[in-house]
Amino acid sequence: MKSPITTHVLDTAKGGPAAGVRITLDRLNEGVFEVLSDGVTDDDGRVADLLAPGTLETGTYRITFFVGAYHETQGTPGFYPEVPVLFEIRATDEHYHVPLLISPFGFSTYRGS
């Protein structure tokens, strides 16, 4: 089985996956975000094992993408050191894909499939 929460980071400035981006996945618990997992994007810009199957709960989640360090490795310092994306899980039987498109001076995200 696959992680119920997945992500894909694409670097629009270079036109390909963003490998080596550190990310964390947190869940809001009584007003405090608790880290559930962390990882680094692979050569395809993905982290395959963010959350173990069967462990998804309803609530507010946050994926933080540490893009500043990634841009530094690309030789183009960026404007955003990190991109926190907050989202709500209301149905635990669904898959949640949270892609991130980045460039040194901008980003975009959406709920993917």
PANU-418317 format. One line per field, with one value per residue (C-alpha): x, y, z; residue number from 1; residue in three letters. Coordinates in nm, 4 decimals, padded with zeros to 6 digits. Example, Ala and Ser with C-alpha at 12.3 -4.5 7.8 and 13.67 -1.06 7.14 Angstrom:
residues 2
X: c(01.2300_01.3670)
Y: c(-00.4500_-00.1060)
Z: c(00.7800_00.7140)
i: c(1_2)
aa: c(ALA_SER)
END
This chain:
residues 113
X: c(00.0000_00.0987_00.1209_-00.2206_-00.0434_00.1981_00.3817_00.5746_00.8057_00.8785_01.1252_00.9602_01.2775_01.4694_01.1696_01.2037_01.1803_01.3353_01.5547_01.6989_01.4249_01.3812_01.0195_00.8337_00.4763_00.3025_-00.0466_-00.2124_-00.2796_-00.4363_-00.3034_00.0510_00.1926_00.3557_00.6031_00.4784_00.7600_01.0325_01.2104_01.4014_01.2692_01.4165_01.5422_01.1781_01.0970_00.8893_00.8920_00.7317_00.6751_00.5405_00.2784_00.2236_-00.0919_-00.3787_-00.2542_-00.4389_-00.6638_-00.8945_-00.7522_-00.5227_-00.1913_00.1102_00.3803_00.6814_00.9098_01.2588_01.3184_01.5812_01.8545_01.7466_01.7760_02.1202_02.2344_02.1075_02.3230_02.0197_01.9390_01.5643_01.3286_01.1395_01.3454_01.0534_00.6988_00.4464_00.1278_-00.1643_-00.4585_-00.7585_-00.8210_-01.1918_-01.2144_-00.9569_-01.0460_-00.9198_-00.5729_-00.4258_-00.1649_-00.0060_00.2236_00.4452_00.5737_00.8735_01.1022_01.3486_01.0899_00.7550_00.5595_00.2208_00.0343_-00.2988_-00.4732_-00.3664_-00.4828)
Y: c(00.0000_00.3583_00.6499_00.8199_01.1567_01.2082_01.5002_01.5864_01.8881_02.0312_02.3082_02.5225_02.7279_02.4229_02.2323_01.9138_01.7419_01.9028_01.6342_01.6820_01.8992_01.8258_01.8105_01.7477_01.6303_01.7543_01.7173_01.9752_01.8263_02.0444_02.3635_02.2361_02.0847_01.7470_01.6047_01.2775_01.2230_01.3850_01.2986_01.4201_01.4185_01.1557_01.2050_01.2298_01.4987_01.2620_01.1166_00.7721_00.7044_01.0192_00.8351_00.4660_00.3211_00.2939_00.5762_00.8717_01.0650_01.3597_01.7002_01.9764_01.8798_02.0753_01.9847_02.2136_02.2228_02.3553_02.5086_02.7664_02.5069_02.3432_02.6728_02.7294_02.3924_02.5016_02.8166_03.0463_03.1782_03.2085_03.4405_03.1789_02.9716_02.7369_02.6804_02.5581_02.4139_02.3577_02.1392_01.9629_01.5887_01.5158_01.1670_00.9080_00.6722_00.9141_00.9751_01.3248_01.4434_01.7822_01.8861_02.1925_02.3905_02.6061_02.8666_03.0912_03.3690_03.1901_02.8745_02.7177_02.4226_02.2449_01.9203_01.6703_01.3200)
Z: c(00.0000_-00.0613_00.1801_00.2140_00.1794_-00.1087_-00.2632_-00.5765_-00.6000_-00.9430_-01.0179_-01.2854_-01.3380_-01.4572_-01.5940_-01.3911_-01.0540_-00.7481_-00.5942_-00.2462_-00.0929_00.2777_00.3923_00.7167_00.7703_01.0858_01.2364_01.4588_01.8029_02.0731_01.9147_01.8548_01.5375_01.5994_01.3493_01.1989_00.9511_00.7493_00.4324_00.1299_-00.2242_-00.4539_-00.8121_-00.9283_-00.6662_-00.4506_-00.0984_-00.1100_00.2581_00.4263_00.6300_00.6947_00.5376_00.7849_01.0116_00.8564_01.0974_01.0403_01.1278_01.0130_00.8581_00.7421_00.4951_00.5183_00.2159_00.2949_-00.0472_00.0499_00.0890_-00.2383_-00.4296_-00.2788_-00.4177_-00.7594_-00.7453_-00.7382_-00.3915_-00.3530_-00.1712_00.0359_00.2812_00.3419_00.2184_00.4775_00.3252_00.5641_00.4638_00.6172_00.6173_00.6519_00.5018_00.6031_00.3178_00.0504_-00.0920_-00.0521_-00.3036_-00.2318_-00.5177_-00.5029_-00.8006_-00.7108_-00.8589_-00.6761_-00.6343_-00.6285_-00.5582_-00.6233_-00.4760_-00.5204_-00.4289_-00.6893_-00.7623)
i: c(1_2_3_4_5_6_7_8_9_10_11_12_13_14_15_16_17_18_19_20_21_22_23_24_25_26_27_28_29_30_31_32_33_34_35_36_37_38_39_40_41_42_43_44_45_46_47_48_49_50_51_52_53_54_55_56_57_58_59_60_61_62_63_64_65_66_67_68_69_70_71_72_73_74_75_76_77_78_79_80_81_82_83_84_85_86_87_88_89_90_91_92_93_94_95_96_97_98_99_100_101_102_103_104_105_106_107_108_109_110_111_112_113)
aa: c(MET_LYS_SER_PRO_ILE_THR_THR_HIS_VAL_LEU_ASP_THR_ALA_LYS_GLY_GLY_PRO_ALA_ALA_GLY_VAL_ARG_ILE_THR_LEU_ASP_ARG_LEU_ASN_GLU_GLY_VAL_PHE_GLU_VAL_LEU_SER_ASP_GLY_VAL_THR_ASP_ASP_ASP_GLY_ARG_VAL_ALA_ASP_LEU_LEU_ALA_PRO_GLY_THR_LEU_GLU_THR_GLY_THR_TYR_ARG_ILE_THR_PHE_PHE_VAL_GLY_ALA_TYR_HIS_GLU_THR_GLN_GLY_THR_PRO_GLY_PHE_TYR_PRO_GLU_VAL_PRO_VAL_LEU_PHE_GLU_ILE_ARG_ALA_THR_ASP_GLU_HIS_TYR_HIS_VAL_PRO_LEU_LEU_ILE_SER_PRO_PHE_GLY_PHE_SER_THR_TYR_ARG_GLY_SER)
END
